């Protein structure tokens, strides 16, 4: 038997005209990039050059790789090329949840790196600690809030799930009724699990800009509006050559960090699919609206649905509090298409506006200033994988599946380990050594992904019961997520 979720019931009775009006005036651009759009664009590469390491991609993975390369090997020359502007894609569009997990959660680690769950957790905790130390060392002001994440049981069956999670992890505190309301005054749940050690929230674009500044200070050469169009193996020991529209880069090593965009390595092209995720940010909250939320510790908030939401408070440039709500829809377009128009989904924006009323009815009438989307590089195991190519002279990392704010730093060190033949706990782990199952090619991928998404929604309506299809995917270590 299927019962609509609380969010689906809200949609059924909602006045969609009010929802449309609430988002009508919102800018269809990421909130985080408002100030950064005024930063001058760095010049493109205009001529052939040579370097020790070329990094392709100016998101988190590329920035961390360039920075860690200069920290680990100060005498080496590093060139980073970005097709657009640094952090314009996923790194400037995400919700700013910076979590220690490298594996999309402990349960997922048990499926894909069975026997190494403890190692994966330790590596993730060490990675986050080092990330925060780096932010402090370079004076990167990115609005860190260190109080973890509250997971809401928005459906009755999820309450037991939270208790099971807390029984397995002492850092999760079960909050019931008044205890939950004392932390965040939501009408969507009676029970929550406060994952006190589940990372921090931050301003993702400020983090990216801080990393960029640190890279430049250490001597990295960074070129924007410089797409890499091809990579060529020059032979064992001779390095690689990366082509761009106005110049070629000859390098001893290459690190490819291109997210879900078409990989320069043909062998990687079936291993990720681009999935679009969406978010809203409210106009500045009035003092009364802000007080009505409680939420003094400003934790991140999420729920336990297959189609989950993520929420957080943030401050704008004038010091005003706003609320961010994202998630739920994860949209794949036939043929792995990536296009600017997919950054906007009016039905999703209206849906999220309705869902905010389930979570916080006290914000009735609030309007939104920003509404945007962005592409996530989903892989079938839900966490990053690594590929070595050209006699080990090139390495790529991709498939972060929406959990890359912290794990891209781990990926940077793993890529540098692999490029330099260093034997480390990272390179010995199945996190790095194993790759996920590929997705099927079109025309099979689109119906398979659509059907899987429908089955995930069905699971939410059936009290979390997976059904045969999702059970088969889990047994085959396959999945689809945002």
N, C-alpha and C positions, 0 to 999 in steps of 0.2 A: 504493500500500500504506500502511495506517495502522498505526502502532505507538503504544501507549499511552505517555504521558509518564511521567516518573519520579513525578510526583505522582499520576497516575491509577493507576499500579501500586501505589503505597503505599496508596491507598484500597481497592484490590481485596483486599489481604491484611490490612488493618487490623482490629483488634478495635474495632468501633464502640462497644461498651459502655465501653471504657477511654476513648475520646475523649469520650463523653458525660459520663463521670464527671469528666474533667479540667475541663470547662466548667460542670459542674452548679452549683458554688457561686459562679460569677462574677456580679457585679452586671450587670444588663442596662442599664447606663448608661455614657456616655463617661467614661473615666478622667480626662480633662482637667477635667471639670466638677465633680469632687468638692468641691474647695475653693470654687469659684465659686458653687455652689448656695447657699452661706451668705451671699452678697452680698445686701443688701436690694434689692428690686425698685424701680426708679424709678417715680414716680407717672405715671399715664396722663394724656393730654390731656383736660381736662374742659370746655373752652369753645372758641368760635371764636377764631382768632388769624390774624395776618398776618405774613409774613416775606419776606425776599429769596429764600431758597432753602429748599425742603422736600426732604429726603432720605427716601425710603421704603425701609426695610430696615436692620436693625441688625447685619448681618454685616460681613465685611471690606470689601466694596465700598461699603456705606453709610458705615461708619466712616471709611474713607480719604477718601471724597468730602467728608464734613463737615469732617474735619481739614484737608484740602488747601484747601477753600474758605476757611476762616478764615485759613490761612497766606497764601493768594494774595490774598484780599480781606478784610483784617482788619475793615473797617468794616461789612461786611454781616452781617445777622442770618441764622442758620442754625438750622433746626428738623429734627431727625431723629425719625422715628416707627418703632417696632418692634412687630410684632403680638404677639410673645411676650416674650422677654428677649434682650438683646444676646448674640450668639454662641451661642444655644441650638441652632442648626441646623448647617449645614456648617462654619461657622467655628469651632465648638467640638467638631467630631466628626472632623476630618481627621487624617492622620498626622503633620502638622507638617513636611512637606517643602516648603521654600521655595526655588524654583528660578528661575533667570534667564529661562528660555524663556517667551516670550509665545505660542508657536505649537504647543505640544505636541511640540517637537522640530524639528530642522533638516529632516528628510525631509518632515515635514508642511508646513513652511513652503514648501518647493519646490513642493508641490502647490497650495497655496492662495494664496500671495503670490509666485509665481514672479517673479524679478528683484529682489525686495526682501528676500531672505534675510539679506543683510548688515545692512541697515537694521533688520530685526526683531531680529537678534541684538544689535546695538548698543543699541537702545532697551531691550531686556530687561536687558542688563548694567547700563546706566545706572539703570534702575528699581530693580534689586536693590540697587545701591550706595546709592541715595537712601533706600530703605527701611531699610537697616541704619544709615544716618546718622540717620534719624528716630528709630529705636529708641534710639540712643545719646543723641541730643539731649534726648529726654523721659525718659531714665532708665528705659526699659521693660525690666524683668527678665523675659526669656522664654526663658532657658536655651539660648542659641544655640550650636550646634556647627558649626564652619566648614569641615569637611573633605570636602564633596562626597558623591558617591554611588558605590558599587561595583555594577556590573551583572554578574550571574552568568550564565554559560552553563550552564544546567541540562540542556540537551539538546545532543548532539554538534554538530548543524548550527549552533548559536548561537556556537560558538567562532570560526568564520570571520567571522561577523557582527561580533563584538567587534573582531577585527583590522581589519576594514574601517572600523569607526567610529573606531578609533584612528588609522588612516592618514589619515582626513579631518579629524581634530581633534587637534592636538598636546597638548591638555590632558587627553586620555584616556591613561592608562597601562595597558598590558596586563600582567596579573598571571597567572602560570602556577604551578601546583603549590605549591611552598614559598613563593613570593612571595605568592600568594593567602592561604595559610594563615597567613602572618606578619601579615596584616591582619585576617582574620576566619576562624575555624576552622570552615568549613562542609563538610559531606560531600556537598553537592548539586552541586558544580561543581569542575572542574579548572582552569578559565580564567575570569577576570573582567576587567572593564574599569573601572578607577578613574577616574571622571569628576571630576577634582580641582576643576574650576571649576563644577560643577553645583549651586551654591547651598549652603544650610545647612539644618540641621534645627533646630526650635525647639518650644516649647510653644505650641500654637495658641491656647488659651484665654487664656493670660497675655498673648499679643500683643494679642488682642482687648480685654481689659480695660485694657491700657496705652493702646491707642488711644482707648477710651472716656474714660478719665481725662483724656487730653490734649485731647480734644474739649471736655469740660466746662470744663477750665481755660481754654481759649481763648474760652469764652462760648457754645458751642453749647447749644441747648435740646434735651434728649433725653427722649422719652416712651416708656416701655415699656408692654406690654399695650395697645397702641393700633394695631389693624389699619387699614390704609388700604383702604377698600372701593370707592372710585371716584375717578377723576380726570376733571375737566371743563375744557375749553378756554373761557376767558373772552373770547377774541378776540385778534387780533394786537396785541401791545403791552400787553394788559391782564392777562396772566399766566394762571395756572391755579388751580383749586380742588380740593383733595384732601379727600374726606370720610372721617371716622372715626366710630365709634359715638356719641361724645359731643361732637364739635366738628368744625368745618370749618377748613381751613387755606388761606388765600389767599396765593399766592406768585407772585413774578415768574418764578421758574424752579422746575422739579422734576427731580430725579435719581432714577430708579427702579432700585433694587438689590435685587430680590426673589428672586434665585437661580432655582430651578426651580419656585417657586410660581406660581400662576396670575397672568399678567401683567395689569396694569391697562390695558395697550395691547392691544386685540384683535388688531392686526396681528402681534403677536409670538407668538401662542399655538401656532403650528405649528412654531416654530423650535427649541424645546427639548423634551426628554422627561426626566422624572425617573427616574433609575436609582439603585438602592440598592447601596451598598458596605458592607463589614463589616470589623471589626477585633477583635483580642483583645489583652489585656495580661496578662502573667504575674504571679503573686505575686512578692514580692521574691526575687531570686536569692540563693542561698547563696554564700558566698565561693568554694567549690569550683566551683559552676556558673558563676559569673561568670568565674573564671580559665580555665575550659575553653573559653570563647568567644574568647579573645584580644581582638580588636576594640578596641584601646586608643584609637584615634582616633575611635571612635564614629561612623563614617560611616553615612549612610543606605545601605541595601542593597535592591536590586530584582533582578528577573530579566527575561529577554527574551521570555517567552511572551506570546501574545496575551492570555491570562488571566494577568496578572502579579500577583506579590506585592510588597509593600513591607514592609521591616523596619527597626527601629532600636532602639537602647538609649535608655532615659530614666531619670530619677531621680524618685522620689516625694518627698512632702513631708518624709519622714524621712531622705532622702539615700540610700535603697536603690536599687540598680539593678534595672530590670525590662526586659523585652523586649516590643516591640509587633510584631505580625504582622497585616497586613491585605491586602485585595484579593482577587483570583481571581474570585469570583462578581460579576457585575454584573446585577442583577435589575430588570427592567421589569415593571410591573403594568398589566394591560389598562385602557385609558381614561385613562392618565396619572394613575392614582390615587396619592394621597399620604395616608398614614395612620400614626398612631403605632405600630400593630402591625407595620408593615413594618420598623421599626427593629430588630426581632429576627428572626433566621433560624436556628433551631437546626441544620438540616442544614449551613448554611454554617459555623457556629461549630465543629461537629464536624469538618468537612472541614479547616478551618484548623488545628485541633489535630493532625490526622493529618499535615498538610503540615509542621508544625514539626519533626516527627520526621525528615523527609527532609532538611531544612536543618541541623538540629542534633540528631542522635541522642543526643548527650551530655546533653541535657536531658530524657531519658526520666523520666517521672513528675512533671514539673513541672505545676502547676495554674495556673489563670487566675483573676484577680481581677475582670476586667472584660470584657464582651463586648457589643458594640453595633454599630449600623448607622446609616446616614444617607443622605440623598438628595443626589445630584449632578445639576446641571443640564447634561445633555449636549446638545451641538449637533452637527450633521453635519460640521463642520470641525474640531472638537475644541478650539477656543479662542474666546474671547469675541468677540461682535459687538455693534454699537451701532445704536440706532434713534433718529432725531429725529422729534418729533411736535409738533403744535399750533404751527406756525410757528416751530419751533426753541425753544419755551419749555419743552419737556420732552424728556428724553433718558433712554434706558435702556441698561444693559449687562447681558448675561447669556450663558450658554453656556460657562462657564469649564471645564467637563468635568474637574473634579478637579485643576486646576492653578491655583487661584485665590489661594493664600496670598500670592504676590508679585504676580501679574498684576492683582489687584484694585486695587492702587495705581496701576498704569498706567491702568486703566480709569477710575479716579476723575479723573485729570488729563485724560484724553480727554473724559470727559463735561463737565467744566468748560470745556475748550477749545470744545466744540461749543455749549454754552449761551451762551458769551460771544463767539461768532463770532471766535475767535482762530485765526490761521493759524500752525500749528506743524508740525514733522515728524510728529507723531502724526496730526493731522487730514488731512495730505496722503497718508498711507500707506493702502495697501489693507487693512491691519489694521483700520482704523477705517472706511474708506469703503465697504467691501464687506460684504455679509451672506452667510451660508451658504444652502444649499438647505434648504427646509423638510422636515420629516418628513411622511409621509402621515397623513391623519386616520384615526381608527378607523372601521371595524373592520380597516383595512389595516395600521396601524402595528404592532400586537401580533404578528401572524404574521411580518411582515417583520423585526422586531427579533429575534424568537426564532430565525428561520432564519439571520440574520446571526451571531448569537452561536454557533449550532451550527457554522457554517462557520469561525468563528475557532478554535473548539476543534479542528475537523478539520484546520486548517492546522498547529496545534501537533503533531498526530500524523503529519503528512506532511512533516516536516522543514522546516517554514516555507513550503511551497508554498501559494499563496493559493487556487487554484481559480478557476473562471470567475466565480462570484458576487462574490467579493471583488475580483477584477480589474475587473469592471464598475463596482462601487461606487467604486473608486479613480479610474477614468477619468472617472466622472461627478462626482468630488469630493464623494462622499457617504461617510458612515461612521457607526459606532456604537462608543462606547467609554465607559469609566469613568475 
